[in-house]
Amino acid sequence: MQRRQFLAALTALLAQNGNAAPTLHHAPKAKRVITLFQHGGPSQLDLFDYKPNLAKVNGEELPESIRMGQRLTGMTAYQAKFPTAASIFKFSQHGQSGAWFSELLPHMAKHADQWTIMKSLSTEQINHDPAVTFFQTGFQLAGRPSIGSWISYGLGSENQDLPAFIVMISQGRGNSQALADRMWGSGFIPTNHQGVKFRGGKDPVLYLSNPEGYSRAARRHFLDDLGQLNQLKLDEYQDPEIATRIAQYEMAFRMQASVPELADFSKEPESTFELYGPESRKPGTFAANCILARRLAERGVRFIQLFHRGWDQHGSLPKQIRWQCEDTDQPSAALITDLKQRGLLDDTVVLWGGEFGRTVYSQGTLTATDYGRDHHPRCFTMLAAGGGFKPGTSYGETDDYSYNVAKDPMDVHDLHATLMHNLGVDHTKLTFKFQGRHYRLTDVHGRVIRPLLG
């Protein structure tokens, strides 16, 4: 056996057994992350980035000095005019921080002094799939490890009975885009670090239950025999992926015992369901997934990612964004409350936002009560709470049209670098060697945004 093969196999086996030390470069503020990813691109103009002066120019052509020849999607490239669309929703300030929130988010607004609001984010991509790919992996093309996989690889798991990286998806009532499983894939990192998708319903994980008449003892005997066969192949080929396969079969066996208890809400008090809202009793809803996210955080799962689809509001935005906020506002705020009262928020990062923002100009017809907005990568807003982020902080500014970043620019790489910093990881040092090159989540970019640190 070559020394390199031996070390690779040994590293994989140690990681599977939970014996690999976390890759900590400094004292962490956070132990885990919950990402509430609003898939489709929430409109910063209608939720967080208050621009009262837009009412004075509503319906007027967006000045070329603002647009500056920005590339357009195929949805608006045909438009002859780009009428400015002021938000029809009321904004007000909240908390001692005085943060502006739309009337659409009354519950999240109550946590104004808990949120870190980042208004000057930008991304390199203008369409959904590459923009989500970029946010998830730090790269525009598919094939790189996702952020959850990087964190699993670097920090390992705190619970050997559950995966370190778990994904849940809920469907809103608005327009939705496709969401590929590769968004939580591990790329060239060992596959035990890829995200495991939980579903709503009786079996959160496919094939979790044994077939009728097949006992747990029989499953154990089967896995023992299968493990011996795989071990023969591992001894012969020294392929770390075979070690991964052996460990994943064992993880699946342990999950057969741990997941049913995890997904059983029967012991949750009535106050939990009142806190998270009317949809919280329905498996697979965003509200129910938020409760499950808290339960996963309690059990030490390292990276928990919720995707809520339906934010792609090219038309009928006022109607559709109300639907989305009805689905997500109360549960998102409830998760902050729930984590805080259980003493978990201090070491848990909660991240809220989507892959990009929306344009100030209307896509299609603009009326007094109706408009649509196209994709906008130049500036968008994300929120973070807990886990080392500075509460009650608003960072960055956009211009009067929420079209360009006017102050303190940051991009997706910077957000990743800052998030990893709070987890105790130097983003420049957590690397994986593949095809002769040392790769990292932030590629050759990224900087820690110090003003965001609590």
N, C-alpha and C positions, 0 to 999 in steps of 0.2 A: 504494500500500500504506500502511495506517495504521502509524504508528510502533510502536504496541503489538503489532500483528501481526508486524512485522519483528523486534522484539526477542524475541518468543516463539519464532518460528521459528529465529532465530539461537541462542538458548539451547538449544533442543532439539537442533540440529545439533552444537553444541559438546559437549553432554553425550554424544551418541552417539559422537563421535570421541575421547572420553576426555580432552578438553582443558579441561573445566570444573574449576576448582579446588575441592577439598573444602571443605565448610562447617565449618571448624575455628574454634572460639571460644577454645580454650586448648589447651595441649599434651596430646595423648591418651595414655592408658595402653594402650589396645587399638586394634587395627586391624580386627578382625573378631569375629563372634559365631557360636557354634554353640549352638542351642537344642535340647535334648532334651525335647520336649514330650510328657508322658505323658497322652494324651488320655483323658478320662473321670473324672479326679479321684482321684489316689492318696490313700489314707487316711493322714493325718499321724499318727493315733493308733497305727497298726500299723507305722510306719516310722521316724519321727523324734521325735515329741513324746511322750516317755516320761511316763506318769502312773501311777506304782505304786499310788497310793492308790485308784485305781478298783477294784482287786480287792476292797476292803472293801465297796464298794457295788454290786458286780456284780449285775445283775438288779433292782435297786431303781429306782423311778420317778425319772426325771431331775427335779430340783427346778424348780418354776416360776420361782424366783428366778434360775435359770441360763438357762432357755429364754426367759423374758421375752416370751412371745407371738410368738416369731420365726415368720415366714411359713414354710409347709411346702410341699413339692412335692405333686403329686397322688398320689405313691406312698405317702406316710405321713400325709397329711391325714386319712385314714379311721381311723387307729389310735386306739384308746381309751387305750392306755398307751404310754409311751416308756421301756422298760427300759434302764438303763445297761449298756453292753457293754464290759467291760475287754478289752484286747487279750490274746490267748492266746500271743503271741510274746514271747520273752525279749529284753531289752534289755541292753546293756553299754556302758561308756564306752571311748572309743578316743583314741589319740594324746595329745600333751601338752595339747591343748585340752580333753580329757575329754568330747568330744561324744558324745551318746547315739545309738546306731544299733540298729535291730532286727536280730535274727538273720537276717532275710530278706535283708540287704544286707551280707554279709561283705566283698565286694570294695570297694564304695564306702566302707565303714567304714575301710579301710586308708588312705584319703586324708582322714581326719578333720581333719588339720592343713592341708589344702589347701582344704577347702570353706569357704565363707561360708554359714552356715545361717540363713535368715530364717524365723522361726516365727510372725510376727505379721502376715502378709499377709491382706488381705481383698479381696473383690470385690463388685460391686453386683448381680451376677446369680446366680440359683439354678438355672437350667437350662443344659444343655450348650451349645446353639448360641449363645444370647446371651452366655454366659460366655466361650466361646472367642472370639467376635467382639469382646468387650470387651478380652480380653487381647491379641488380635492387633492391634486398631485403636485402642484407647483410647476406644471408643464402643460403646454397646449395640445400635445399629441398623446393619444392613449398609450398605455404600457408602463407608465411609472407607478411606483407604490403610492397608495393614498395616504393622507395625513394620519388617519387612524392606524394604518399599518406601520408607519414610521414610529409612532408613539408606542405601539405594542412591541415593536422590535427593540426600541431603545429602553423601555421601562419595564417590559414584561407584565405579568399579571399578578394581582393581589388575591385572586380567587381561582384555585385550580379546578373548580367545578363548573366554571363558566368561561367563555371566551373573553379575551381582553378587549375585543372590538366587536360591538354589536350595533346593527343598523335596523331601523324601523321606518316604514313608509306609510303615510296617510294621504288620502285623496280629498282635496277640497272641491268646491262646486264650480270653480272657475276653469279657464282654459289651461290644459296641462300639456307638458312636453314629456317625451320619453325619458326614462331614467335607467341607464344600463347598469348591470351588476358590476361592471368593471370600475365604477366610481368608488367602490370600496374594496377593490382588489389589491393584492400585495405586489403586483408587478414582478420584479426580479428578486424581491425579498422572499424568504421561505413562506410557503403558503399557509402555515399555521398562523400567520399574522394578518391574513385577510379578514375583512368584516364578515360576520355571520348575520344573515338577515332573519329577523323575527317577523312573523306574520300575526295578524289578528285571528282569533278563533281558538278552537280547542287545542290544536297543536301549533304553538308559536314557531316551531321548527319542523320542517318537513321530515316525515318518517320518525318523529320522536318516539311515538308509541310503538311497542312491539306488535306484530300481527296477532290477531285473536288466537289464543291457544298456545302462544309462544311465550314461555316464562322468562323472567329475568335471569334465572340460573342457566337456562339454555343459551341466552344471549351471551352470558359470561363465558360459557364453555366454547361457543363459536368464536368469540374474539380471541380467546387464548390460542386456539388452533390457528386462526388467521394470523395472529401476531407471530407465531413461530415460523410460518411460511414466509412472512415479510422479513423476519429477522434473517432467514437464510439468504434472501436476496440482498439485504443490507450488508451482510458479511461478505458476500461475493462482489458487489459493485461499489460499496461505500458511498452510495448516493444519499446526501442529506434529505432529499425529498422522500425517500423511503422511511427514514426516521420520523419525518413529519407525518407521514401517513399512519404509521403505527400510533403515534401520540394522538392524532386526531380521532382515530377510532376509539381510543381510551377516553378522550374528552367527550365524544358523543355518548358513550356509555354513562359517564358521570352526569351528563346533562339530562339523561332520561330520569334521573332522580332529582336534580336541582331545578330544572326549568318548570315542571308542574307546580312546585311550591312557589317559585318566583311569580308565575303568572296567575296564581290564585289570589284574587282580591277579596275573598270572602271575609278575611279577618281585618280588612281595612275599615276603620270607623266611618260612620255616615258623614262626619265632618270632612273627611278626605274628598268625597264625591261632591259635597257642597262647595269645597274650595276650588276644585278643578272644573266645575260646571256641568251642565246637563248632559253632555256627550261622554262624560268620563266613565260611564258604566258600559259603553259600547266598545267591545274589542276592536282594535284597528283604527280608531279615531285618534286625532292628534291629542285630545285630552287624555284618553286612556294610555297612549304611548308616553305622555309626560309622567303619569303615575308610574308606569313601568320603568321609565328612565330613573326616577328617584329610587325605586327599589333596586335597580341595578347599581346605582351609585352607592347605596348602603352596603351592597355586597362586594364592593371593591372593583367593579368592572372599570377598566382604564379609560376607554373611549366609547361614548354612546352617541350615536348620530341619528337624529330624527329628520326625515325629509317630509315636508308637507307640500304637496303639489297643487297647482292652481293659480299661481300668481302672474301668469303671462297675459296681461290685460291690455291688448292692443285696441280693443273697443269695449264700450260699456264699462269703463273702469269704475265709475262711481258705484255701480251696482255690484260688480264682482269683488271689488276690494272690501266692501262691507261684508260680503260672505266670508272672505278669507279672515278678516279680523274677528268676526264672530266665532270662527273655528279656533283661532290661535291666541287671541289676546288674553282671555281669562286663564287658560291652561299655562301659558308662558309665565304670567305673573304668579300663578299658584305654585309653579315649580320653584321660583325664587323664594317665596314664602315658606314652602315646605322644607326646602334644603336648609334655609336659615334657622328655622325653629328646631331642626334636628342637629344643628351644629355642623352641617356638611358644606355650607356655602363657602366658608373660608378656604377650604382646600378643594373646591370644585369650580371649574370655569364653566359658565353657561354663555354660549355664543349664539346670537340671534341675527339672521340676515340671509341674503340670497347671493346669486352669482354676479349680479350687476344691478344698476338702477334703471330708471325710466326717464324718457326725454321730457323736457319742459314743453316742447311743441306737441300739438295734438296729431295723432295719426287718424286720418279720416275726418269725419264731420265733427266740428266743434259747436256745441250749443250751450245754452245757459246751464244745463244740468247733465250734459253727457259729453264725454271725450274719451279718447284712448291715448296710450303713450307707448312709444317704441322702446327697444332696448337701448340702454345708455351705459357704456363702460367707463366714461371719463370721470364720473363721480357717483358714489353711492354711500349709503350709511349702513353700518353694522353696530350692534350693541354687544357688550360683554358685561358680565357680573361675576363677582367672587374670584377666588383663586389667584389673587395677586394683582388683579386689575384695580386701578384707583377709582373708587366709587364717586358718583356725583360729578363726573368729569365729562366735558364736551371737548373733543379734540378735532381740530381742522375746521376750515370754512370753505364754502363754495361761493361763486359769484352771485350776482343778483338774480340769475336765472337758474341756479342750481345746475349749471351746465359744465363749468370748469372748476377745478380746485383753485381756490384763491389763497389759501394759507395752510401750511403744514401738510403737504401731500404725503400719502402713504399708499402702498400697494399691497397686493395679496402676499407677496414674499415677506414684507415687513410685518404683516399680521401673523404669519406663520412663525417668524423669528421671535416675536414678542410672546406668542402663546407658548412656544417651546421653552423660552427663558423662564416663564412662570412655573413650568414643570421641572425646572432644574437642569435643562438641557441647553448647551451651546449649539445653535443650529449649524454652525460651521464645522463642528466636530462629530456630529452624529452622521456617519457615512456608511455606505455599503459598496463594496467593490464588485463591479460587474463589467465583464468584457474589458478588463484592463483599466477601468476608470473608477475613481471613488465618487459615487453619487450622493447627493443629499436632497432633502425636501425643497430647500430654497435654491437649488442649483448653484449659481455663482452670484446670487443676489441676496437681498434681505438685510435688514438692520433692526435691532431692538428699539422700539419707540419708547424711550425712557419716561416721557410725561404720562404714559398710560399706566405706569407701574405704581401700585399702592405701597 
